[in-house]
Amino acid sequence: MTESIALIYSTTDGHTLKICQRMQTCIAAAGKHSVLIPIAQARVGGLADFDTLVIGANIRYGHHAADVGEFIRANAELLASRPSAFFSVNLVARKSNKNQPETNPYARRFLRQLPWRPRLAAVFAGKLDYPSYRPLDRWIIRIIMLITGGPTDPCTVIEYTDWRQVEDFADAICRL
Ligand SMILES: Cc1cc2nc3c(=O)[nH]c(=O)nc-3n(C[C@H](O)[C@H](O)[C@H](O)COP(=O)(O)O)c2cc1C
């Protein structure tokens, strides 16, 4: 029987889902089956049939959504019982010195405060999409970008994601 991988994701604007979809393509190319599951629909007790569990989550104003940590705590036993992986998606990770689980402040803090020790962890740079933001968010992100040396033109749309890094991560998940 084909091994199956659950890709459980938390997204606001859809980029974390897009990353999961790219991973799904790589996983299929490796001959394995994966299922995309929004974290809100990942029921406690509903995941026991999967061989491998992957959780991916976006950052908004310094934090992953509260239900990501809650889900991990509620499923601690299950997550410890089989191979698992975690990835975080944020814009700080566009900087090469902040794109690893050990060097990215959000991923580091998040993993440190949880009982879960995923076998694999990664941090992917996300998407900057000023035109799609609400006015207040656009202003705040522009100020953050000004401070951190990023683009401030409100027309800017950039995917900072290193898709090769995503594909390598998906390949590594297949080998877990
Ligand atoms: C309102 C808002 C707040 C954000 N806050 C942060 C942040 O604090 N740190 C960061 O690195 N990126 C931040 N980002 C960037 C997102 O993490 C990035 O755009 C990511 O690709 C979003 O993923 P999603 O499309 O799956 O929601 C923020 C984006 C928005 C729109």
The ligand as a Gaussian input file, in Angstrom:
#p B3LYP/6-31G(d) Opt

LIG

0 1
 C       -1.067000      41.445000       8.280000
 C        0.207000      40.703000       8.058000
 C        1.108000      40.540000       9.098000
 C        2.318000      39.874000       8.891000
 N        3.202000      39.763000       9.923000
 C        4.422000      39.213000       9.698000
 C        5.398000      39.171000      10.735000
 O        5.166000      39.592000      11.864000
 N        6.608000      38.658000      10.443000
 C        6.914000      38.156000       9.198000
 O        8.047000      37.730000       8.985000
 N        6.002000      38.158000       8.206000
 C        4.763000      38.664000       8.435000
 N        3.829000      38.677000       7.442000
 C        4.143000      38.052000       6.152000
 C        3.474000      36.692000       5.996000
 O        3.967000      35.753000       6.921000
 C        3.717000      36.200000       4.572000
 O        3.091000      37.097000       3.697000
 C        3.228000      34.810000       4.309000
 O        3.538000      34.457000       2.973000
 C        1.728000      34.699000       4.552000
 O        1.339000      33.362000       4.421000
 P       -0.159000      32.969000       4.051000
 O       -0.415000      33.484000       2.646000
 O       -0.153000      31.474000       4.111000
 O       -1.059000      33.610000       5.047000
 C        2.616000      39.342000       7.622000
 C        1.699000      39.494000       6.568000
 C        0.509000      40.180000       6.787000
 C       -0.452000      40.339000       5.638000

